[in-house]
Amino acid sequence: MKIWQKNIDVNKFVETFTVGKDRELDLQMAKFDVLGSLAHTQMLETINLLTADELKTVQQELKNIYAEIEAGNFIIEDTVEDVHSQVEWLLTQRIGEAGKKIHSGRSRNDQVLVDLKLFFRACIEDMVNQTSTLFNQLIELSNTHKDKLMPGYTHLQIAMPSSFGLWFGAYAESLADDMELMLAAWKITNKNPLGSAAGYGSSFPLNRTLTTNLLGFESLNYNVVYAQMGRGKTERILAQAMSAVAATLAKMAMDVCLFINQNFSFISFPPELTTGSSIMPHKKNPDVFELIRSRCNKIQALPNEIAMMITNLPSGYHRDLQLLKENLFPAIASLNECLEIATFMFQNITIKDDILKDKKYDYLFSVEVVNDLALQGVPFREAYKIVGEQIENGTFAPSGQIHHTHEGSIGNLCNEQISAAMENILAQFGFEKVNKAIEDLVK
């Protein structure tokens, strides 16, 4: 029987349709559901809705269930609707009447809200750590290959000299900016909705500040109606932050696919990290980066998918919101996989030397020659005209030398400043506080 069911059996067809993929997806939230109950039951004892003995029994069995989840020994049975029902049913079967009391002052609405927020916090920490690892790899490569020049392009035409120091560093700094958006998502996520019940609060004297502290949240979603309105909004904001990271990865993957092409031939990877063709023996395809590109382009559509699912919903809970998990949960896993394998691939990249010695890149140095003339006193527009005429009549002679010294240029990458900026952003997440609160809750 469902925890909301009265004396009428639900039509099986309707039940199957409404439950959907909840059992499968809810398994990912199982331990977070137990965490929410650990905090909630501690609070219930302080307002005399559980006795001290009942609390001790409830807490110990919840911790046993938590350990079972961590060990991979937890399932949501086919006769049970969702993870909240499974945990409460197990608790009641094992300890009796006290298990039936844990739902006091709660609704499945705020229960799933707190589960999601706890789950999203853990997911954000994973994504931030994966991004930080890739960032460090890119900075290391930027410093290692800072003197290796490559063509820079505008309109996909050769434009000016660039370097692999610049190229790797550019994507590192992009990830740092992406973490600013992820930090905003973290701040929205790290607010406690527990106690909002069905969206209109409770007549029980709930201590929402206590559960906020126990679960390591930074603050409350104070207004109980807004706490429910946060369902969907939180997902959309998180998806926007994920989309920013995905956009960086997709662009970087496209560059790799170009640069590994034989017509560019700037970079290479070991044969075992590429794939072949069923009929062309020479092929070494960058399938990993093609799949990163496609996966990340899918993730960039995620904020719009979520927005379309919640557009024009009035305040209060609606079953539409259940479907958000089907879009967001797989995308989180996919983004983490892309970050992890991108780091692995870049650990094995090889950069070609002396790329710009090829005659087809001579015109890359045209701006350098123009600037040299300007430094000698020739007005810039006149110098531009002189070099343009040399190119047209075939007399242009590139210097092959570059002298870039300003901040962020080939000769002054500012990687230390970029790394410091990233460290400053990462320090603001405060994962240590959250993890300490969770450790205290389950010990």
Salt bridges, closest charged atoms under 4 A:
GLU15 OE2 - LYS2 NZ 3.16
ASP22 OD1 - LYS325 NZ 2.93
ASP26 OD1 - LYS325 NZ 2.66
ASP33 OD1 - HIS84 ND1 2.67
GLU54 OE2 - LYS101 NZ 2.75
GLU61 OE2 - ARG94 NH1 2.81
GLU68 OE2 - ARG94 NH1 2.92
GLU70 OE1 - LYS31 NZ 3.53
GLU81 OE1 - ARG108 NH1 3.13
ASP82 OD2 - ARG108 NH1 2.58
GLU88 OE1 - HIS103 ND1 3.99
GLU97 OE2 - LYS100 NZ 3.19
ASP115 OD2 - HIS84 ND1 3.23
GLU218 OE1 - LYS433 NZ 3.22
GLU235 OE2 - ARG231 NE 3.78
GLU337 OE1 - ARG295 NH1 2.53
ASP353 OD1 - LYS148 NZ 3.22
ASP354 OD1 - LYS357 NZ 3.87
ASP358 OD2 - LYS360 NZ 2.85
ASP362 OD2 - LYS359 NZ 3.01
GLU368 OE2 - HIS404 NE2 2.85
ASP440 OD2 - LYS436 NZ 2.86
ASP440 OD1 - LYS443 NZ 3.59
